[in-house]
Amino acid sequence: MTDPAAIAAGQIRFNRNCVYCHGNAGAGGKGAPLQGRDDLTADYLFTTITQGKKQGSLQMPAWRDAFTDQEVRELSAYILSLRSVNSKK
């Protein structure tokens, strides 16, 4: 999804819910950096956001009860738009 409105909605949702772990504009922090990632796909992001993920002692919660499918697709669109941002980490 490359719709500018979907990306903008995803950015708002990201800033409200994801920035604490993934950093400002996905720069990383407690959670993985999301900038400049060409290995992420819409399907992978949808699954990870809805089902969560555990890696070592870090755990991303499942958000399936917090977001509709459309809201997850908007988040995914925003995250995928960060591919062109060079991570500073």
PDB file of N, CA, C and O in Angstrom:
ATOM      1  N   MET A   1       0.855  -1.174   0.000  1.00  0.00           N
ATOM      2  CA  MET A   1       0.000   0.000   0.000  1.00  0.00           C
ATOM      3  C   MET A   1       0.901   1.238   0.000  1.00  0.00           C
ATOM      4  O   MET A   1       1.662   1.463   0.942  1.00  0.00           O
ATOM      5  N   THR A   2       0.809   2.017  -1.041  1.00  0.00           N
ATOM      6  CA  THR A   2       1.631   3.228  -1.144  1.00  0.00           C
ATOM      7  C   THR A   2       0.781   4.497  -1.133  1.00  0.00           C
ATOM      8  O   THR A   2       1.260   5.582  -1.462  1.00  0.00           O
ATOM      9  N   ASP A   3      -0.483   4.345  -0.751  1.00  0.00           N
ATOM     10  CA  ASP A   3      -1.400   5.467  -0.681  1.00  0.00           C
ATOM     11  C   ASP A   3      -0.922   6.459   0.383  1.00  0.00           C
ATOM     12  O   ASP A   3      -0.764   6.085   1.545  1.00  0.00           O
ATOM     13  N   PRO A   4      -0.688   7.723  -0.002  1.00  0.00           N
ATOM     14  CA  PRO A   4      -0.205   8.714   0.959  1.00  0.00           C
ATOM     15  C   PRO A   4      -1.098   8.863   2.197  1.00  0.00           C
ATOM     16  O   PRO A   4      -0.590   9.091   3.295  1.00  0.00           O
ATOM     17  N   ALA A   5      -2.406   8.739   2.037  1.00  0.00           N
ATOM     18  CA  ALA A   5      -3.318   8.850   3.183  1.00  0.00           C
ATOM     19  C   ALA A   5      -3.120   7.679   4.145  1.00  0.00           C
ATOM     20  O   ALA A   5      -3.158   7.862   5.362  1.00  0.00           O
ATOM     21  N   ALA A   6      -2.910   6.483   3.605  1.00  0.00           N
ATOM     22  CA  ALA A   6      -2.669   5.308   4.451  1.00  0.00           C
ATOM     23  C   ALA A   6      -1.342   5.438   5.188  1.00  0.00           C
ATOM     24  O   ALA A   6      -1.250   5.104   6.369  1.00  0.00           O
ATOM     25  N   ILE A   7      -0.324   5.919   4.502  1.00  0.00           N
ATOM     26  CA  ILE A   7       0.992   6.120   5.123  1.00  0.00           C
ATOM     27  C   ILE A   7       0.886   7.152   6.248  1.00  0.00           C
ATOM     28  O   ILE A   7       1.454   6.962   7.323  1.00  0.00           O
ATOM     29  N   ALA A   8       0.163   8.236   5.998  1.00  0.00           N
ATOM     30  CA  ALA A   8      -0.002   9.284   7.017  1.00  0.00           C
ATOM     31  C   ALA A   8      -0.761   8.751   8.237  1.00  0.00           C
ATOM     32  O   ALA A   8      -0.399   9.049   9.376  1.00  0.00           O
ATOM     33  N   ALA A   9      -1.808   7.967   7.997  1.00  0.00           N
ATOM     34  CA  ALA A   9      -2.564   7.378   9.109  1.00  0.00           C
ATOM     35  C   ALA A   9      -1.678   6.406   9.886  1.00  0.00           C
ATOM     36  O   ALA A   9      -1.726   6.358  11.115  1.00  0.00           O
ATOM     37  N   GLY A  10      -0.875   5.639   9.166  1.00  0.00           N
ATOM     38  CA  GLY A  10       0.047   4.717   9.815  1.00  0.00           C
ATOM     39  C   GLY A  10       1.092   5.435  10.640  1.00  0.00           C
ATOM     40  O   GLY A  10       1.476   4.961  11.709  1.00  0.00           O
ATOM     41  N   GLN A  11       1.553   6.569  10.157  1.00  0.00           N
ATOM     42  CA  GLN A  11       2.549   7.349  10.898  1.00  0.00           C
ATOM     43  C   GLN A  11       1.967   7.865  12.213  1.00  0.00           C
ATOM     44  O   GLN A  11       2.634   7.828  13.247  1.00  0.00           O
ATOM     45  N   ILE A  12       0.750   8.336  12.174  1.00  0.00           N
ATOM     46  CA  ILE A  12       0.093   8.810  13.402  1.00  0.00           C
ATOM     47  C   ILE A  12      -0.021   7.661  14.402  1.00  0.00           C
ATOM     48  O   ILE A  12       0.300   7.823  15.579  1.00  0.00           O
ATOM     49  N   ARG A  13      -0.473   6.512  13.936  1.00  0.00           N
ATOM     50  CA  ARG A  13      -0.634   5.343  14.812  1.00  0.00           C
ATOM     51  C   ARG A  13       0.724   4.882  15.339  1.00  0.00           C
ATOM     52  O   ARG A  13       0.844   4.523  16.510  1.00  0.00           O
ATOM     53  N   PHE A  14       1.740   4.891  14.488  1.00  0.00           N
ATOM     54  CA  PHE A  14       3.092   4.512  14.893  1.00  0.00           C
ATOM     55  C   PHE A  14       3.583   5.436  16.004  1.00  0.00           C
ATOM     56  O   PHE A  14       4.132   4.976  17.005  1.00  0.00           O
ATOM     57  N   ASN A  15       3.382   6.745  15.823  1.00  0.00           N
ATOM     58  CA  ASN A  15       3.840   7.717  16.814  1.00  0.00           C
ATOM     59  C   ASN A  15       3.111   7.576  18.151  1.00  0.00           C
ATOM     60  O   ASN A  15       3.652   7.944  19.194  1.00  0.00           O
ATOM     61  N   ARG A  16       1.917   7.057  18.124  1.00  0.00           N
ATOM     62  CA  ARG A  16       1.145   6.867  19.354  1.00  0.00           C
ATOM     63  C   ARG A  16       1.445   5.541  20.041  1.00  0.00           C
ATOM     64  O   ARG A  16       1.300   5.430  21.259  1.00  0.00           O
ATOM     65  N   ASN A  17       1.859   4.542  19.285  1.00  0.00           N
ATOM     66  CA  ASN A  17       1.936   3.199  19.846  1.00  0.00           C
ATOM     67  C   ASN A  17       3.283   2.498  19.716  1.00  0.00           C
ATOM     68  O   ASN A  17       3.579   1.604  20.508  1.00  0.00           O
ATOM     69  N   CYS A  18       4.095   2.871  18.756  1.00  0.00           N
ATOM     70  CA  CYS A  18       5.287   2.091  18.435  1.00  0.00           C
ATOM     71  C   CYS A  18       6.602   2.817  18.726  1.00  0.00           C
ATOM     72  O   CYS A  18       7.649   2.185  18.871  1.00  0.00           O
ATOM     73  N   VAL A  19       6.540   4.129  18.808  1.00  0.00           N
ATOM     74  CA  VAL A  19       7.753   4.932  18.909  1.00  0.00           C
ATOM     75  C   VAL A  19       8.546   4.628  20.183  1.00  0.00           C
ATOM     76  O   VAL A  19       9.771   4.751  20.187  1.00  0.00           O
ATOM     77  N   TYR A  20       7.874   4.238  21.249  1.00  0.00           N
ATOM     78  CA  TYR A  20       8.570   3.953  22.506  1.00  0.00           C
ATOM     79  C   TYR A  20       9.637   2.872  22.304  1.00  0.00           C
ATOM     80  O   TYR A  20      10.749   2.996  22.817  1.00  0.00           O
ATOM     81  N   CYS A  21       9.309   1.834  21.573  1.00  0.00           N
ATOM     82  CA  CYS A  21      10.264   0.738  21.354  1.00  0.00           C
ATOM     83  C   CYS A  21      11.078   0.893  20.068  1.00  0.00           C
ATOM     84  O   CYS A  21      12.274   0.600  20.051  1.00  0.00           O
ATOM     85  N   HIS A  22      10.434   1.352  18.995  1.00  0.00           N
ATOM     86  CA  HIS A  22      11.101   1.384  17.697  1.00  0.00           C
ATOM     87  C   HIS A  22      11.730   2.735  17.370  1.00  0.00           C
ATOM     88  O   HIS A  22      12.344   2.886  16.313  1.00  0.00           O
ATOM     89  N   GLY A  23      11.588   3.709  18.250  1.00  0.00           N
ATOM     90  CA  GLY A  23      12.236   4.997  18.072  1.00  0.00           C
ATOM     91  C   GLY A  23      11.516   5.928  17.123  1.00  0.00           C
ATOM     92  O   GLY A  23      10.630   5.522  16.372  1.00  0.00           O
ATOM     93  N   ASN A  24      11.916   7.182  17.176  1.00  0.00           N
ATOM     94  CA  ASN A  24      11.348   8.205  16.303  1.00  0.00           C
ATOM     95  C   ASN A  24      11.599   7.839  14.850  1.00  0.00           C
ATOM     96  O   ASN A  24      12.734   7.565  14.460  1.00  0.00           O
ATOM     97  N   ALA A  25      10.550   7.834  14.056  1.00  0.00           N
ATOM     98  CA  ALA A  25      10.631   7.476  12.631  1.00  0.00           C
ATOM     99  C   ALA A  25      11.293   6.114  12.429  1.00  0.00           C
ATOM    100  O   ALA A  25      11.966   5.886  11.424  1.00  0.00           O
ATOM    101  N   GLY A  26      11.096   5.208  13.398  1.00  0.00           N
ATOM    102  CA  GLY A  26      11.612   3.848  13.246  1.00  0.00           C
ATOM    103  C   GLY A  26      13.115   3.731  13.336  1.00  0.00           C
ATOM    104  O   GLY A  26      13.686   2.766  12.828  1.00  0.00           O
ATOM    105  N   ALA A  27      13.781   4.699  13.979  1.00  0.00           N
ATOM    106  CA  ALA A  27      15.242   4.697  14.053  1.00  0.00           C
ATOM    107  C   ALA A  27      15.796   3.597  14.956  1.00  0.00           C
ATOM    108  O   ALA A  27      16.995   3.318  14.926  1.00  0.00           O
ATOM    109  N   GLY A  28      14.940   2.976  15.752  1.00  0.00           N
ATOM    110  CA  GLY A  28      15.364   1.898  16.636  1.00  0.00           C
ATOM    111  C   GLY A  28      15.524   2.372  18.061  1.00  0.00           C
ATOM    112  O   GLY A  28      15.579   3.571  18.334  1.00  0.00           O
ATOM    113  N   GLY A  29      15.596   1.434  18.945  1.00  0.00           N
ATOM    114  CA  GLY A  29      15.720   1.697  20.369  1.00  0.00           C
ATOM    115  C   GLY A  29      15.668   0.354  21.057  1.00  0.00           C
ATOM    116  O   GLY A  29      16.484  -0.525  20.779  1.00  0.00           O
ATOM    117  N   LYS A  30      14.723   0.191  21.945  1.00  0.00           N
ATOM    118  CA  LYS A  30      14.512  -1.098  22.596  1.00  0.00           C
ATOM    119  C   LYS A  30      14.120  -2.148  21.543  1.00  0.00           C
ATOM    120  O   LYS A  30      14.537  -3.303  21.623  1.00  0.00           O
ATOM    121  N   GLY A  31      13.323  -1.734  20.565  1.00  0.00           N
ATOM    122  CA  GLY A  31      12.914  -2.604  19.463  1.00  0.00           C
ATOM    123  C   GLY A  31      13.819  -2.396  18.260  1.00  0.00           C
ATOM    124  O   GLY A  31      14.631  -1.472  18.228  1.00  0.00           O
ATOM    125  N   ALA A  32      13.671  -3.249  17.294  1.00  0.00           N
ATOM    126  CA  ALA A  32      14.515  -3.214  16.092  1.00  0.00           C
ATOM    127  C   ALA A  32      14.321  -1.923  15.304  1.00  0.00           C
ATOM    128  O   ALA A  32      13.214  -1.387  15.251  1.00  0.00           O
ATOM    129  N   PRO A  33      15.399  -1.419  14.690  1.00  0.00           N
ATOM    130  CA  PRO A  33      15.242  -0.274  13.787  1.00  0.00           C
ATOM    131  C   PRO A  33      14.453  -0.700  12.551  1.00  0.00           C
ATOM    132  O   PRO A  33      14.567  -1.835  12.087  1.00  0.00           O
ATOM    133  N   LEU A  34      13.667   0.210  12.036  1.00  0.00           N
ATOM    134  CA  LEU A  34      12.818  -0.087  10.881  1.00  0.00           C
ATOM    135  C   LEU A  34      13.190   0.742   9.657  1.00  0.00           C
ATOM    136  O   LEU A  34      12.647   0.525   8.574  1.00  0.00           O
ATOM    137  N   GLN A  35      14.105   1.683   9.818  1.00  0.00           N
ATOM    138  CA  GLN A  35      14.533   2.514   8.690  1.00  0.00           C
ATOM    139  C   GLN A  35      15.466   1.730   7.779  1.00  0.00           C
ATOM    140  O   GLN A  35      16.269   0.918   8.239  1.00  0.00           O
ATOM    141  N   GLY A  36      15.349   1.986   6.483  1.00  0.00           N
ATOM    142  CA  GLY A  36      16.266   1.411   5.511  1.00  0.00           C
ATOM    143  C   GLY A  36      16.196  -0.101   5.397  1.00  0.00           C
ATOM    144  O   GLY A  36      17.145  -0.725   4.923  1.00  0.00           O
ATOM    145  N   ARG A  37      15.102  -0.698   5.816  1.00  0.00           N
ATOM    146  CA  ARG A  37      14.961  -2.159   5.819  1.00  0.00           C
ATOM    147  C   ARG A  37      14.258  -2.620   4.556  1.00  0.00           C
ATOM    148  O   ARG A  37      13.048  -2.440   4.415  1.00  0.00           O
ATOM    149  N   ASP A  38      15.007  -3.213   3.638  1.00  0.00           N
ATOM    150  CA  ASP A  38      14.362  -3.740   2.436  1.00  0.00           C
ATOM    151  C   ASP A  38      14.005  -5.212   2.587  1.00  0.00           C
ATOM    152  O   ASP A  38      13.499  -5.829   1.649  1.00  0.00           O
ATOM    153  N   ASP A  39      14.265  -5.780   3.766  1.00  0.00           N
ATOM    154  CA  ASP A  39      13.919  -7.179   4.017  1.00  0.00           C
ATOM    155  C   ASP A  39      12.499  -7.340   4.559  1.00  0.00           C
ATOM    156  O   ASP A  39      12.016  -8.466   4.675  1.00  0.00           O
ATOM    157  N   LEU A  40      11.835  -6.264   4.885  1.00  0.00           N
ATOM    158  CA  LEU A  40      10.484  -6.337   5.435  1.00  0.00           C
ATOM    159  C   LEU A  40       9.453  -6.331   4.313  1.00  0.00           C
ATOM    160  O   LEU A  40       9.570  -5.575   3.348  1.00  0.00           O
ATOM    161  N   THR A  41       8.452  -7.179   4.454  1.00  0.00           N
ATOM    162  CA  THR A  41       7.351  -7.225   3.483  1.00  0.00           C
ATOM    163  C   THR A  41       6.055  -6.874   4.202  1.00  0.00           C
ATOM    164  O   THR A  41       5.984  -6.918   5.430  1.00  0.00           O
ATOM    165  N   ALA A  42       5.049  -6.531   3.439  1.00  0.00           N
ATOM    166  CA  ALA A  42       3.744  -6.202   4.012  1.00  0.00           C
ATOM    167  C   ALA A  42       3.186  -7.403   4.778  1.00  0.00           C
ATOM    168  O   ALA A  42       2.629  -7.239   5.863  1.00  0.00           O
ATOM    169  N   ASP A  43       3.331  -8.602   4.224  1.00  0.00           N
ATOM    170  CA  ASP A  43       2.822  -9.802   4.895  1.00  0.00           C
ATOM    171  C   ASP A  43       3.554 -10.065   6.207  1.00  0.00           C
ATOM    172  O   ASP A  43       2.927 -10.386   7.216  1.00  0.00           O
ATOM    173  N   TYR A  44       4.875  -9.931   6.196  1.00  0.00           N
ATOM    174  CA  TYR A  44       5.667 -10.139   7.406  1.00  0.00           C
ATOM    175  C   TYR A  44       5.258  -9.132   8.486  1.00  0.00           C
ATOM    176  O   TYR A  44       5.070  -9.505   9.644  1.00  0.00           O
ATOM    177  N   LEU A  45       5.123  -7.869   8.110  1.00  0.00           N
ATOM    178  CA  LEU A  45       4.742  -6.840   9.073  1.00  0.00           C
ATOM    179  C   LEU A  45       3.349  -7.092   9.628  1.00  0.00           C
ATOM    180  O   LEU A  45       3.127  -6.948  10.830  1.00  0.00           O
ATOM    181  N   PHE A  46       2.410  -7.466   8.770  1.00  0.00           N
ATOM    182  CA  PHE A  46       1.049  -7.741   9.223  1.00  0.00           C
ATOM    183  C   PHE A  46       1.063  -8.852  10.268  1.00  0.00           C
ATOM    184  O   PHE A  46       0.443  -8.724  11.324  1.00  0.00           O
ATOM    185  N   THR A  47       1.762  -9.930   9.978  1.00  0.00           N
ATOM    186  CA  THR A  47       1.841 -11.062  10.908  1.00  0.00           C
ATOM    187  C   THR A  47       2.521 -10.663  12.211  1.00  0.00           C
ATOM    188  O   THR A  47       2.041 -10.996  13.294  1.00  0.00           O
ATOM    189  N   THR A  48       3.628  -9.956  12.106  1.00  0.00           N
ATOM    190  CA  THR A  48       4.375  -9.568  13.306  1.00  0.00           C
ATOM    191  C   THR A  48       3.573  -8.606  14.169  1.00  0.00           C
ATOM    192  O   THR A  48       3.560  -8.746  15.392  1.00  0.00           O
ATOM    193  N   ILE A  49       2.908  -7.641  13.565  1.00  0.00           N
ATOM    194  CA  ILE A  49       2.116  -6.679  14.334  1.00  0.00           C
ATOM    195  C   ILE A  49       0.927  -7.375  14.995  1.00  0.00           C
ATOM    196  O   ILE A  49       0.645  -7.133  16.169  1.00  0.00           O
ATOM    197  N   THR A  50       0.237  -8.225  14.261  1.00  0.00           N
ATOM    198  CA  THR A  50      -0.965  -8.853  14.822  1.00  0.00           C
ATOM    199  C   THR A  50      -0.642  -9.965  15.805  1.00  0.00           C
ATOM    200  O   THR A  50      -1.360 -10.145  16.789  1.00  0.00           O
ATOM    201  N   GLN A  51       0.435 -10.721  15.557  1.00  0.00           N
ATOM    202  CA  GLN A  51       0.729 -11.888  16.396  1.00  0.00           C
ATOM    203  C   GLN A  51       1.849 -11.649  17.398  1.00  0.00           C
ATOM    204  O   GLN A  51       2.036 -12.449  18.315  1.00  0.00           O
ATOM    205  N   GLY A  52       2.589 -10.572  17.241  1.00  0.00           N
ATOM    206  CA  GLY A  52       3.702 -10.305  18.132  1.00  0.00           C
ATOM    207  C   GLY A  52       4.915 -11.133  17.752  1.00  0.00           C
ATOM    208  O   GLY A  52       4.883 -11.903  16.792  1.00  0.00           O
ATOM    209  N   LYS A  53       5.988 -10.965  18.518  1.00  0.00           N
ATOM    210  CA  LYS A  53       7.225 -11.675  18.216  1.00  0.00           C
ATOM    211  C   LYS A  53       8.085 -11.708  19.466  1.00  0.00           C
ATOM    212  O   LYS A  53       8.138 -10.739  20.223  1.00  0.00           O
ATOM    213  N   LYS A  54       8.748 -12.814  19.671  1.00  0.00           N
ATOM    214  CA  LYS A  54       9.679 -12.933  20.786  1.00  0.00           C
ATOM    215  C   LYS A  54      11.048 -13.284  20.229  1.00  0.00           C
ATOM    216  O   LYS A  54      11.191 -14.216  19.438  1.00  0.00           O
ATOM    217  N   GLN A  55      12.045 -12.530  20.649  1.00  0.00           N
ATOM    218  CA  GLN A  55      13.418 -12.779  20.228  1.00  0.00           C
ATOM    219  C   GLN A  55      14.300 -12.597  21.452  1.00  0.00           C
ATOM    220  O   GLN A  55      14.505 -11.476  21.918  1.00  0.00           O
ATOM    221  N   GLY A  56      14.811 -13.685  21.962  1.00  0.00           N
ATOM    222  CA  GLY A  56      15.602 -13.621  23.181  1.00  0.00           C
ATOM    223  C   GLY A  56      14.735 -13.120  24.327  1.00  0.00           C
ATOM    224  O   GLY A  56      13.633 -13.624  24.542  1.00  0.00           O
ATOM    225  N   SER A  57      15.224 -12.141  25.054  1.00  0.00           N
ATOM    226  CA  SER A  57      14.458 -11.594  26.173  1.00  0.00           C
ATOM    227  C   SER A  57      13.519 -10.462  25.740  1.00  0.00           C
ATOM    228  O   SER A  57      12.737  -9.962  26.548  1.00  0.00           O
ATOM    229  N   LEU A  58      13.597 -10.065  24.480  1.00  0.00           N
ATOM    230  CA  LEU A  58      12.720  -9.004  23.974  1.00  0.00           C
ATOM    231  C   LEU A  58      11.428  -9.597  23.435  1.00  0.00           C
ATOM    232  O   LEU A  58      11.430 -10.641  22.782  1.00  0.00           O
ATOM    233  N   GLN A  59      10.345  -8.927  23.713  1.00  0.00           N
ATOM    234  CA  GLN A  59       9.065  -9.405  23.222  1.00  0.00           C
ATOM    235  C   GLN A  59       8.231  -8.244  22.715  1.00  0.00           C
ATOM    236  O   GLN A  59       8.015  -7.258  23.419  1.00  0.00           O
ATOM    237  N   MET A  60       7.763  -8.377  21.475  1.00  0.00           N
ATOM    238  CA  MET A  60       6.815  -7.413  20.929  1.00  0.00           C
ATOM    239  C   MET A  60       5.430  -8.001  21.151  1.00  0.00           C
ATOM    240  O   MET A  60       5.171  -9.141  20.762  1.00  0.00           O
ATOM    241  N   PRO A  61       4.538  -7.236  21.771  1.00  0.00           N
ATOM    242  CA  PRO A  61       3.200  -7.779  22.029  1.00  0.00           C
ATOM    243  C   PRO A  61       2.391  -7.918  20.751  1.00  0.00           C
ATOM    244  O   PRO A  61       2.642  -7.239  19.755  1.00  0.00           O
ATOM    245  N   ALA A  62       1.420  -8.810  20.802  1.00  0.00           N
ATOM    246  CA  ALA A  62       0.461  -8.943  19.708  1.00  0.00           C
ATOM    247  C   ALA A  62      -0.531  -7.785  19.798  1.00  0.00           C
ATOM    248  O   ALA A  62      -1.063  -7.497  20.871  1.00  0.00           O
ATOM    249  N   TRP A  63      -0.772  -7.130  18.679  1.00  0.00           N
ATOM    250  CA  TRP A  63      -1.671  -5.968  18.644  1.00  0.00           C
ATOM    251  C   TRP A  63      -3.000  -6.291  17.968  1.00  0.00           C
ATOM    252  O   TRP A  63      -3.765  -5.376  17.663  1.00  0.00           O
ATOM    253  N   ARG A  64      -3.295  -7.568  17.727  1.00  0.00           N
ATOM    254  CA  ARG A  64      -4.504  -7.936  16.972  1.00  0.00           C
ATOM    255  C   ARG A  64      -5.794  -7.455  17.625  1.00  0.00           C
ATOM    256  O   ARG A  64      -6.777  -7.189  16.933  1.00  0.00           O
ATOM    257  N   ASP A  65      -5.797  -7.342  18.954  1.00  0.00           N
ATOM    258  CA  ASP A  65      -7.007  -6.878  19.629  1.00  0.00           C
ATOM    259  C   ASP A  65      -7.085  -5.356  19.722  1.00  0.00           C
ATOM    260  O   ASP A  65      -8.126  -4.804  20.080  1.00  0.00           O
ATOM    261  N   ALA A  66      -5.988  -4.685  19.402  1.00  0.00           N
ATOM    262  CA  ALA A  66      -5.943  -3.227  19.502  1.00  0.00           C
ATOM    263  C   ALA A  66      -6.221  -2.534  18.173  1.00  0.00           C
ATOM    264  O   ALA A  66      -6.753  -1.424  18.149  1.00  0.00           O
ATOM    265  N   PHE A  67      -5.863  -3.187  17.068  1.00  0.00           N
ATOM    266  CA  PHE A  67      -5.978  -2.564  15.746  1.00  0.00           C
ATOM    267  C   PHE A  67      -6.828  -3.411  14.819  1.00  0.00           C
ATOM    268  O   PHE A  67      -6.816  -4.640  14.890  1.00  0.00           O
ATOM    269  N   THR A  68      -7.565  -2.737  13.949  1.00  0.00           N
ATOM    270  CA  THR A  68      -8.283  -3.441  12.888  1.00  0.00           C
ATOM    271  C   THR A  68      -7.275  -3.868  11.825  1.00  0.00           C
ATOM    272  O   THR A  68      -6.136  -3.401  11.823  1.00  0.00           O
ATOM    273  N   ASP A  69      -7.688  -4.747  10.930  1.00  0.00           N
ATOM    274  CA  ASP A  69      -6.810  -5.150   9.825  1.00  0.00           C
ATOM    275  C   ASP A  69      -6.378  -3.936   9.009  1.00  0.00           C
ATOM    276  O   ASP A  69      -5.221  -3.840   8.601  1.00  0.00           O
ATOM    277  N   GLN A  70      -7.303  -3.010   8.773  1.00  0.00           N
ATOM    278  CA  GLN A  70      -6.978  -1.810   7.999  1.00  0.00           C
ATOM    279  C   GLN A  70      -5.921  -0.973   8.725  1.00  0.00           C
ATOM    280  O   GLN A  70      -5.000  -0.456   8.092  1.00  0.00           O
ATOM    281  N   GLU A  71      -6.047  -0.840  10.024  1.00  0.00           N
ATOM    282  CA  GLU A  71      -5.069  -0.072  10.794  1.00  0.00           C
ATOM    283  C   GLU A  71      -3.685  -0.737  10.748  1.00  0.00           C
ATOM    284  O   GLU A  71      -2.667  -0.048  10.688  1.00  0.00           O
ATOM    285  N   VAL A  72      -3.653  -2.057  10.776  1.00  0.00           N
ATOM    286  CA  VAL A  72      -2.370  -2.768  10.662  1.00  0.00           C
ATOM    287  C   VAL A  72      -1.779  -2.553   9.278  1.00  0.00           C
ATOM    288  O   VAL A  72      -0.569  -2.371   9.146  1.00  0.00           O
ATOM    289  N   ARG A  73      -2.619  -2.572   8.241  1.00  0.00           N
ATOM    290  CA  ARG A  73      -2.125  -2.313   6.880  1.00  0.00           C
ATOM    291  C   ARG A  73      -1.569  -0.891   6.774  1.00  0.00           C
ATOM    292  O   ARG A  73      -0.564  -0.676   6.096  1.00  0.00           O
ATOM    293  N   GLU A  74      -2.198   0.070   7.425  1.00  0.00           N
ATOM    294  CA  GLU A  74      -1.693   1.444   7.426  1.00  0.00           C
ATOM    295  C   GLU A  74      -0.348   1.534   8.151  1.00  0.00           C
ATOM    296  O   GLU A  74       0.567   2.209   7.681  1.00  0.00           O
ATOM    297  N   LEU A  75      -0.230   0.858   9.290  1.00  0.00           N
ATOM    298  CA  LEU A  75       1.059   0.808   9.995  1.00  0.00           C
ATOM    299  C   LEU A  75       2.125   0.201   9.097  1.00  0.00           C
ATOM    300  O   LEU A  75       3.240   0.714   9.005  1.00  0.00           O
ATOM    301  N   SER A  76       1.773  -0.890   8.439  1.00  0.00           N
ATOM    302  CA  SER A  76       2.717  -1.553   7.526  1.00  0.00           C
ATOM    303  C   SER A  76       3.135  -0.614   6.407  1.00  0.00           C
ATOM    304  O   SER A  76       4.309  -0.566   6.040  1.00  0.00           O
ATOM    305  N   ALA A  77       2.184   0.131   5.864  1.00  0.00           N
ATOM    306  CA  ALA A  77       2.492   1.073   4.780  1.00  0.00           C
ATOM    307  C   ALA A  77       3.483   2.120   5.264  1.00  0.00           C
ATOM    308  O   ALA A  77       4.427   2.458   4.551  1.00  0.00           O
ATOM    309  N   TYR A  78       3.275   2.632   6.464  1.00  0.00           N
ATOM    310  CA  TYR A  78       4.207   3.624   7.009  1.00  0.00           C
ATOM    311  C   TYR A  78       5.594   3.015   7.204  1.00  0.00           C
ATOM    312  O   TYR A  78       6.598   3.611   6.814  1.00  0.00           O
ATOM    313  N   ILE A  79       5.649   1.832   7.804  1.00  0.00           N
ATOM    314  CA  ILE A  79       6.943   1.182   8.043  1.00  0.00           C
ATOM    315  C   ILE A  79       7.658   0.920   6.725  1.00  0.00           C
ATOM    316  O   ILE A  79       8.865   1.138   6.620  1.00  0.00           O
ATOM    317  N   LEU A  80       6.932   0.461   5.732  1.00  0.00           N
ATOM    318  CA  LEU A  80       7.552   0.215   4.422  1.00  0.00           C
ATOM    319  C   LEU A  80       8.027   1.517   3.781  1.00  0.00           C
ATOM    320  O   LEU A  80       8.976   1.510   2.997  1.00  0.00           O
ATOM    321  N   SER A  81       7.376   2.634   4.109  1.00  0.00           N
ATOM    322  CA  SER A  81       7.823   3.927   3.557  1.00  0.00           C
ATOM    323  C   SER A  81       9.154   4.349   4.156  1.00  0.00           C
ATOM    324  O   SER A  81       9.810   5.241   3.619  1.00  0.00           O
ATOM    325  N   LEU A  82       9.563   3.737   5.243  1.00  0.00           N
ATOM    326  CA  LEU A  82      10.838   4.070   5.887  1.00  0.00           C
ATOM    327  C   LEU A  82      12.024   3.412   5.199  1.00  0.00           C
ATOM    328  O   LEU A  82      13.168   3.649   5.585  1.00  0.00           O
ATOM    329  N   ARG A  83      11.770   2.592   4.188  1.00  0.00           N
ATOM    330  CA  ARG A  83      12.866   1.935   3.452  1.00  0.00           C
ATOM    331  C   ARG A  83      13.854   2.952   2.897  1.00  0.00           C
ATOM    332  O   ARG A  83      15.055   2.689   2.838  1.00  0.00           O
ATOM    333  N   SER A  84      13.355   4.098   2.498  1.00  0.00           N
ATOM    334  CA  SER A  84      14.214   5.100   1.866  1.00  0.00           C
ATOM    335  C   SER A  84      14.928   5.981   2.880  1.00  0.00           C
ATOM    336  O   SER A  84      15.705   6.856   2.499  1.00  0.00           O
ATOM    337  N   VAL A  85      14.674   5.760   4.174  1.00  0.00           N
ATOM    338  CA  VAL A  85      15.335   6.540   5.224  1.00  0.00           C
ATOM    339  C   VAL A  85      16.598   5.800   5.649  1.00  0.00           C
ATOM    340  O   VAL A  85      16.546   4.612   5.966  1.00  0.00           O
ATOM    341  N   ASN A  86      17.716   6.490   5.656  1.00  0.00           N
ATOM    342  CA  ASN A  86      18.954   5.864   6.090  1.00  0.00           C
ATOM    343  C   ASN A  86      19.020   5.842   7.604  1.00  0.00           C
ATOM    344  O   ASN A  86      18.958   6.884   8.256  1.00  0.00           O
ATOM    345  N   SER A  87      19.147   4.652   8.154  1.00  0.00           N
ATOM    346  CA  SER A  87      19.248   4.501   9.605  1.00  0.00           C
ATOM    347  C   SER A  87      20.568   5.064  10.091  1.00  0.00           C
ATOM    348  O   SER A  87      21.605   4.899   9.448  1.00  0.00           O
ATOM    349  N   LYS A  88      20.516   5.728  11.229  1.00  0.00           N
ATOM    350  CA  LYS A  88      21.724   6.294  11.819  1.00  0.00           C
ATOM    351  C   LYS A  88      22.396   5.321  12.778  1.00  0.00           C
ATOM    352  O   LYS A  88      23.445   5.625  13.346  1.00  0.00           O
ATOM    353  N   LYS A  89      21.796   4.159  12.955  1.00  0.00           N
ATOM    354  CA  LYS A  89      22.371   3.148  13.851  1.00  0.00           C
ATOM    355  C   LYS A  89      23.286   2.238  13.109  1.00  0.00           C
ATOM    356  O   LYS A  89      23.862   1.324  13.701  1.00  0.00           O
TER     357      LYS A  89
END
